[in-house]
C-alpha cells in the first residue's frame, strides 16, 4: 500500500534543512534502492526556497509508514512543524499500474 508524507517545515528552519540534506538524501537513496520510495521532493515557497516535503512510499500498513517518516533525518533534526501520513492511491501515470 502507498502512503504520502506531507511535511511542513518550521518557519525559519531552512538552515536545518540544508545542514541535514546530505543525511536525508542518503536515507531516501536507501529507501529507493529497496524499492520502498516511489516519489519525493520539496514544496517551495513564493521565492522558490524549500519549505516542506512530499514523500510517497510503499509500506505494509500505516504504522510501518509512520515508522519510515519518523526515521527521516529531517524529522529527527526537528525540521518539521507537522507531518501528515495518509494512505495514497496513485491513479494516473503510475508506472506499475
N, C-alpha and C positions, 0 to 999 in steps of 0.2 A: 504494500500500500504506500502511496505517496503522501508526504507531509510537507507543508510550506512553513518556513520560519519567517515571520515578518518582524523585523528587528528595527527599533528606533533608537538612534544614538542619543546619549545625554547631551544637552547643549554644552558647547564649549569643550568637547572632548575629542576634537579632530586630532590633537596630538597623541592621544591614547590610541586611536585608530591607526595612525601612521607608525607609531612605535611598535604596535602589536601585529602589524600587517604581515611581516615575514612568517611568524608562527601561525597566523590564521591561514595563509596560503598553503603552508606545509600541511596543516590539518585538512584543508579541502582537497589538496592533491592526494592525500592518503585515502580519503573517502571516495574520490574519483577513481583511483586505482582499484579499489574494492568493488566498484560498481554501485555504490550507495548514493553518490552525489549525482543529481540529474541537472540542476541549474543553480547558478549562484552569481550574485553581483550586487553592487551597491545601489541604493537610492541616492539621488543627487538633489541638492538644494538649488535655488534660483541662480546661484553663482557657479554651479557645476561641481561643487565640492560634495564628497560623500557624507551622508547624514543618516544612514541606516543600511540594512541589508535584506535581500531576499535570497533565501536558500531553500531549494527543494530537494528532498532526499527520499529514498525508499527505506522503509523500516517495517518491522513486523507489526507494531502497534504504536499507539500514541505515547506510551511510556518509553519505548525504545527511541522514538523520535525526540522526545524531551531530553533524554539522556545524551543524544547526539548534539542537541542545541546547547545543553549545559557544558559539554566538553569543548566547545569552540573557544579558542584563546581570547577572542573578543569578549565573550561572555565572562570568562574567568578574570579578565582585566577590568571588568566593571564598565565597559564601554556603553552597554545598552541601558536605556531608560525603561524599555519594555521589550519583551519577546513574546509573540503570539505564535503558538504551534497549532496548525489547523490541517485536517485531512484535505487532500487536494486531488482533484480529478483532472488529469491532463487530457483534454478532448482534442484540440486542434494542433496539428503539426507535431504530434507525438511520434518520434521515430520508431517506437516499439509497438505502436498500435496497428 
